[in-house]
Amino acid sequence: MRLSDFREIVVVDTEYAAPRGEPVSPVCLVAEELKTGRRWQIWQDDLRHLAGPPFPHDPDTLFVAYAAAAEFSVYLALGWPMPRYVLDLFYEFRRKTNGIKSWWPGGSSLLGACTYHGITTMGAEEKESMRALILRGGPWTDDERRAILAYCGADVAVTRKLLVEMEPTL
């Protein structure tokens, strides 16, 4: 299938905490439908009240993520049904670069894939700082919540750019 075969293409990123030996605890979800620009930013309190994702999950919708297993761990924690069509850019990037020495910063992470494709992202230090904040667990201040949602949204934005760059080789 081609991207043009889908009525909607939704790029998704989630954040969660999962202390060693504990189940995944969803923190937030940010998603963007690429054709309309519609966005969703949902904090953990509201996520837990949803029976499924807030965006379409039908056969005409493509779910796009980088390392979708992370998003699916949140789906499983929330009891949501899995999307029918999934494009995981991590696997596409690994397919493209398999056997090539990961000389670029970030290796096969989202930052690495963006670096490889010439896409500007936040720095590795900022990313690690945000991950540490998320993994610390709540409660978070209002400013921390906004920062976490912005961080998650930044990953959606660069994943969208990465999709555009990688589309010709998908």
Secondary structure, 3 states (H helix, E strand, C coil): CCHHHCCEEEEEEEEEECCCCCCCEEEEEEEEECCCCCEEEEEHHHHCCCCCCCCCCCCCEEEEECCHHHHHHHHHHHCCCCCCEEEEHHHHHHHHHCCCCCCCCCCCCHHHHHHHCCCCCCCHHHHHHHHHHHHHCCCCCHHHHHHHHHHHHHHHHHHHHHHHHHHHHC
